[in-house]
Amino acid sequence: MDSILSSIKQLLGIQVADKSFDQELVIHINSVLAVLNQLGVGPTDGFVIIDETQKWSDFISIRKDLELIKDYVYLKVRLLFDPPQNSFLVDSIKEQIQELEWRINTQISFQESSDGQIVINNFLTGVEDDENEGK
């Protein structure tokens, strides 16, 4: 399923046909997509969903190396929408989110330039360093 809203609903155990939580879920999903945009994922001008017609492929385009953002969105939305009552579970989910954020940052840091060279984005300085520079 490529629909962002529908896939998150399924992961949360909500029937896709059940529209009673859609407004709340859309708000939470859009908040998480904004965080991902700040991490460098998605269109540079941002991305929002309105309903089930927005697709994962619209957000991450052809980047197959970013499939883990689906887990990230689910876990963040779960904590916002239906957090577990057990603090150990909440802590476990938060640790998973932190690991996914690290992995997303790492994956986004390495990109291929138009000439096929690997470019490492330096988030601290905003400077792009060519991996083969100085060799």
C-alpha atoms as an extended CHARMM CRD file, in Angstrom:
* protein
*
       135  EXT
         1         1  MET       CA              0.0000000000        0.0000000000        0.0000000000  PROA      1               0.0000000000
         2         2  ASP       CA              1.5160000000        3.2860000000       -1.0980000000  PROA      2               0.0000000000
         3         3  SER       CA             -0.9640000000        5.6650000000        0.5850000000  PROA      3               0.0000000000
         4         4  ILE       CA              0.6930000000        7.3680000000        3.5540000000  PROA      4               0.0000000000
         5         5  LEU       CA             -2.5030000000        7.7270000000        5.5870000000  PROA      5               0.0000000000
         6         6  SER       CA             -3.8010000000        4.2380000000        4.8070000000  PROA      6               0.0000000000
         7         7  SER       CA             -0.5250000000        2.5050000000        5.6570000000  PROA      7               0.0000000000
         8         8  ILE       CA             -0.1730000000        4.3660000000        8.9670000000  PROA      8               0.0000000000
         9         9  LYS       CA             -3.7890000000        3.4980000000        9.8240000000  PROA      9               0.0000000000
        10        10  GLN       CA             -3.1070000000       -0.1740000000        9.1490000000  PROA      10              0.0000000000
        11        11  LEU       CA              0.0300000000       -0.1460000000       11.2950000000  PROA      11              0.0000000000
        12        12  LEU       CA             -1.9730000000        1.4390000000       14.1180000000  PROA      12              0.0000000000
        13        13  GLY       CA             -4.6140000000       -1.2940000000       13.8100000000  PROA      13              0.0000000000
        14        14  ILE       CA             -7.2840000000        1.0110000000       12.3550000000  PROA      14              0.0000000000
        15        15  GLN       CA             -9.3900000000       -0.2020000000        9.4490000000  PROA      15              0.0000000000
        16        16  VAL       CA             -8.6380000000        1.8000000000        6.2900000000  PROA      16              0.0000000000
        17        17  ALA       CA            -12.3780000000        2.3530000000        5.7540000000  PROA      17              0.0000000000
        18        18  ASP       CA            -12.7490000000        3.8870000000        9.2520000000  PROA      18              0.0000000000
        19        19  LYS       CA            -12.5250000000        7.6660000000        8.7160000000  PROA      19              0.0000000000
        20        20  SER       CA            -13.2550000000        8.6740000000       12.3350000000  PROA      20              0.0000000000
        21        21  PHE       CA             -9.5870000000        9.3180000000       13.1890000000  PROA      21              0.0000000000
        22        22  ASP       CA             -8.4240000000       10.7040000000        9.8350000000  PROA      22              0.0000000000
        23        23  GLN       CA             -8.2990000000       14.3790000000       10.8540000000  PROA      23              0.0000000000
        24        24  GLU       CA             -6.2150000000       13.6750000000       13.9580000000  PROA      24              0.0000000000
        25        25  LEU       CA             -3.9180000000       11.2750000000       12.0880000000  PROA      25              0.0000000000
        26        26  VAL       CA             -3.3890000000       13.7530000000        9.2290000000  PROA      26              0.0000000000
        27        27  ILE       CA             -2.2890000000       16.4100000000       11.7300000000  PROA      27              0.0000000000
        28        28  HSD       CA              0.1640000000       14.0230000000       13.4270000000  PROA      28              0.0000000000
        29        29  ILE       CA              1.5160000000       12.6800000000       10.1290000000  PROA      29              0.0000000000
        30        30  ASN       CA              2.0740000000       16.2020000000        8.8140000000  PROA      30              0.0000000000
        31        31  SER       CA              3.9820000000       17.1000000000       11.9820000000  PROA      31              0.0000000000
        32        32  VAL       CA              6.2660000000       14.0890000000       11.4970000000  PROA      32              0.0000000000
        33        33  LEU       CA              6.7270000000       14.8730000000        7.7940000000  PROA      33              0.0000000000
        34        34  ALA       CA              7.8160000000       18.3950000000        8.8130000000  PROA      34              0.0000000000
        35        35  VAL       CA             10.4220000000       16.8840000000       11.1540000000  PROA      35              0.0000000000
        36        36  LEU       CA             11.6380000000       14.6390000000        8.3330000000  PROA      36              0.0000000000
        37        37  ASN       CA             11.8780000000       17.6690000000        6.0650000000  PROA      37              0.0000000000
        38        38  GLN       CA             14.1270000000       19.3230000000        8.6500000000  PROA      38              0.0000000000
        39        39  LEU       CA             16.2640000000       16.1710000000        8.5590000000  PROA      39              0.0000000000
        40        40  GLY       CA             16.5740000000       16.6060000000        4.7920000000  PROA      40              0.0000000000
        41        41  VAL       CA             13.9880000000       14.0710000000        3.6200000000  PROA      41              0.0000000000
        42        42  GLY       CA             11.3160000000       14.8890000000        1.0710000000  PROA      42              0.0000000000
        43        43  PRO       CA             10.6930000000       17.8370000000       -1.2190000000  PROA      43              0.0000000000
        44        44  THR       CA             12.6860000000       20.9330000000       -0.2750000000  PROA      44              0.0000000000
        45        45  ASP       CA              9.5400000000       23.0690000000       -0.0620000000  PROA      45              0.0000000000
        46        46  GLY       CA              7.9000000000       20.6250000000        2.3700000000  PROA      46              0.0000000000
        47        47  PHE       CA              5.1370000000       18.0860000000        2.0240000000  PROA      47              0.0000000000
        48        48  VAL       CA              1.7130000000       17.6190000000        3.6030000000  PROA      48              0.0000000000
        49        49  ILE       CA             -1.0120000000       15.0450000000        3.2900000000  PROA      49              0.0000000000
        50        50  ILE       CA             -4.6870000000       15.9110000000        3.0950000000  PROA      50              0.0000000000
        51        51  ASP       CA             -6.2260000000       12.4720000000        2.7610000000  PROA      51              0.0000000000
        52        52  GLU       CA             -5.4010000000        8.9690000000        1.5370000000  PROA      52              0.0000000000
        53        53  THR       CA             -4.4400000000       10.1490000000       -1.9560000000  PROA      53              0.0000000000
        54        54  GLN       CA             -0.9070000000       11.2640000000       -0.9960000000  PROA      54              0.0000000000
        55        55  LYS       CA              1.5690000000        8.4550000000       -1.5750000000  PROA      55              0.0000000000
        56        56  TRP       CA              4.9230000000        7.5250000000       -0.0630000000  PROA      56              0.0000000000
        57        57  SER       CA              6.3650000000        7.7440000000       -3.5660000000  PROA      57              0.0000000000
        58        58  ASP       CA              5.2780000000       11.4080000000       -3.7030000000  PROA      58              0.0000000000
        59        59  PHE       CA              7.2640000000       12.1000000000       -0.5390000000  PROA      59              0.0000000000
        60        60  ILE       CA             10.4540000000       10.1090000000       -1.0360000000  PROA      60              0.0000000000
        61        61  SER       CA             10.3200000000        9.9620000000       -4.8280000000  PROA      61              0.0000000000
        62        62  ILE       CA             12.6100000000        7.2560000000       -6.1870000000  PROA      62              0.0000000000
        63        63  ARG       CA             14.9070000000        6.9830000000       -3.1160000000  PROA      63              0.0000000000
        64        64  LYS       CA             14.5910000000        3.3020000000       -2.2240000000  PROA      64              0.0000000000
        65        65  ASP       CA             17.2600000000        3.7600000000        0.4440000000  PROA      65              0.0000000000
        66        66  LEU       CA             14.8170000000        5.7260000000        2.5910000000  PROA      66              0.0000000000
        67        67  GLU       CA             12.1680000000        3.0580000000        3.1630000000  PROA      67              0.0000000000
        68        68  LEU       CA             12.8860000000        3.2580000000        6.9020000000  PROA      68              0.0000000000
        69        69  ILE       CA             11.0430000000        6.5620000000        7.0810000000  PROA      69              0.0000000000
        70        70  LYS       CA              7.7970000000        4.5960000000        7.0050000000  PROA      70              0.0000000000
        71        71  ASP       CA              8.7400000000        3.0220000000       10.3480000000  PROA      71              0.0000000000
        72        72  TYR       CA              9.8290000000        6.4260000000       11.6160000000  PROA      72              0.0000000000
        73        73  VAL       CA              6.5010000000        8.0580000000       10.7190000000  PROA      73              0.0000000000
        74        74  TYR       CA              4.5610000000        5.1710000000       12.2490000000  PROA      74              0.0000000000
        75        75  LEU       CA              6.4790000000        5.2240000000       15.5390000000  PROA      75              0.0000000000
        76        76  LYS       CA              6.2610000000        9.0090000000       15.9070000000  PROA      76              0.0000000000
        77        77  VAL       CA              2.5430000000        9.0230000000       15.0770000000  PROA      77              0.0000000000
        78        78  ARG       CA              1.9580000000        6.1590000000       17.5000000000  PROA      78              0.0000000000
        79        79  LEU       CA              3.5010000000        8.1510000000       20.3400000000  PROA      79              0.0000000000
        80        80  LEU       CA              1.3800000000       11.1750000000       19.4330000000  PROA      80              0.0000000000
        81        81  PHE       CA             -1.8770000000        9.3720000000       18.6690000000  PROA      81              0.0000000000
        82        82  ASP       CA             -1.9340000000        6.3150000000       20.9350000000  PROA      82              0.0000000000
        83        83  PRO       CA              1.0450000000        6.1580000000       23.3010000000  PROA      83              0.0000000000
        84        84  PRO       CA              1.4960000000        2.9640000000       25.3080000000  PROA      84              0.0000000000
        85        85  GLN       CA              0.6120000000        3.2310000000       28.9870000000  PROA      85              0.0000000000
        86        86  ASN       CA              3.7410000000        1.3050000000       29.9740000000  PROA      86              0.0000000000
        87        87  SER       CA              6.7280000000        3.6430000000       30.3680000000  PROA      87              0.0000000000
        88        88  PHE       CA              9.1340000000        0.8900000000       29.3280000000  PROA      88              0.0000000000
        89        89  LEU       CA              7.3500000000        0.5950000000       25.9730000000  PROA      89              0.0000000000
        90        90  VAL       CA              7.4100000000        4.3650000000       25.5230000000  PROA      90              0.0000000000
        91        91  ASP       CA             11.1520000000        4.4040000000       26.2380000000  PROA      91              0.0000000000
        92        92  SER       CA             11.6970000000        1.5350000000       23.7960000000  PROA      92              0.0000000000
        93        93  ILE       CA              9.8170000000        3.3650000000       21.0390000000  PROA      93              0.0000000000
        94        94  LYS       CA             11.7700000000        6.5550000000       21.7430000000  PROA      94              0.0000000000
        95        95  GLU       CA             15.0410000000        4.6210000000       21.4290000000  PROA      95              0.0000000000
        96        96  GLN       CA             13.8840000000        3.1650000000       18.1130000000  PROA      96              0.0000000000
        97        97  ILE       CA             12.9990000000        6.6740000000       16.9140000000  PROA      97              0.0000000000
        98        98  GLN       CA             16.4320000000        7.9780000000       17.9140000000  PROA      98              0.0000000000
        99        99  GLU       CA             18.1500000000        5.1610000000       16.0340000000  PROA      99              0.0000000000
       100       100  LEU       CA             16.0170000000        5.7710000000       12.9560000000  PROA      100             0.0000000000
       101       101  GLU       CA             16.8090000000        9.5130000000       13.0900000000  PROA      101             0.0000000000
       102       102  TRP       CA             20.5170000000        8.6830000000       13.2090000000  PROA      102             0.0000000000
       103       103  ARG       CA             20.1720000000        6.2870000000       10.2810000000  PROA      103             0.0000000000
       104       104  ILE       CA             18.1440000000        8.8100000000        8.2770000000  PROA      104             0.0000000000
       105       105  ASN       CA             20.7460000000       11.5080000000        8.9240000000  PROA      105             0.0000000000
       106       106  THR       CA             23.4960000000        9.1260000000        7.8670000000  PROA      106             0.0000000000
       107       107  GLN       CA             21.6820000000        8.0700000000        4.7060000000  PROA      107             0.0000000000
       108       108  ILE       CA             20.8610000000       11.6580000000        3.7560000000  PROA      108             0.0000000000
       109       109  SER       CA             24.4940000000       12.6840000000        4.3580000000  PROA      109             0.0000000000
       110       110  PHE       CA             25.6930000000       10.5150000000        1.4930000000  PROA      110             0.0000000000
       111       111  GLN       CA             24.2860000000       11.4730000000       -1.8820000000  PROA      111             0.0000000000
       112       112  GLU       CA             25.3530000000       10.9360000000       -5.4470000000  PROA      112             0.0000000000
       113       113  SER       CA             26.1740000000       14.0840000000       -7.4200000000  PROA      113             0.0000000000
       114       114  SER       CA             25.0890000000       14.5820000000      -11.0260000000  PROA      114             0.0000000000
       115       115  ASP       CA             28.4930000000       13.3560000000      -12.2830000000  PROA      115             0.0000000000
       116       116  GLY       CA             28.2520000000       10.0790000000      -10.3070000000  PROA      116             0.0000000000
       117       117  GLN       CA             30.6270000000       11.1080000000       -7.4950000000  PROA      117             0.0000000000
       118       118  ILE       CA             29.6810000000       10.4460000000       -3.8850000000  PROA      118             0.0000000000
       119       119  VAL       CA             29.0700000000       13.7110000000       -2.0470000000  PROA      119             0.0000000000
       120       120  ILE       CA             29.1790000000       13.9060000000        1.7180000000  PROA      120             0.0000000000
       121       121  ASN       CA             27.0250000000       16.7130000000        3.0990000000  PROA      121             0.0000000000
       122       122  ASN       CA             28.5700000000       18.3120000000        6.1430000000  PROA      122             0.0000000000
       123       123  PHE       CA             25.5890000000       19.3300000000        8.2680000000  PROA      123             0.0000000000
       124       124  LEU       CA             27.7290000000       21.3760000000       10.6580000000  PROA      124             0.0000000000
       125       125  THR       CA             29.1200000000       23.7060000000        8.0080000000  PROA      125             0.0000000000
       126       126  GLY       CA             26.6700000000       23.1970000000        5.1710000000  PROA      126             0.0000000000
       127       127  VAL       CA             29.6450000000       22.4680000000        2.9050000000  PROA      127             0.0000000000
       128       128  GLU       CA             29.6220000000       19.5700000000        0.4700000000  PROA      128             0.0000000000
       129       129  ASP       CA             32.8720000000       17.5750000000        0.4190000000  PROA      129             0.0000000000
       130       130  ASP       CA             33.6830000000       15.3880000000       -2.5680000000  PROA      130             0.0000000000
       131       131  GLU       CA             34.8210000000       11.9840000000       -1.2950000000  PROA      131             0.0000000000
       132       132  ASN       CA             37.6170000000       11.8800000000       -3.8750000000  PROA      132             0.0000000000
       133       133  GLU       CA             38.7930000000       15.4340000000       -3.2840000000  PROA      133             0.0000000000
       134       134  GLY       CA             42.5270000000       15.6650000000       -2.6770000000  PROA      134             0.0000000000
       135       135  LYS       CA             43.2640000000       12.1850000000       -3.9600000000  PROA      135             0.0000000000
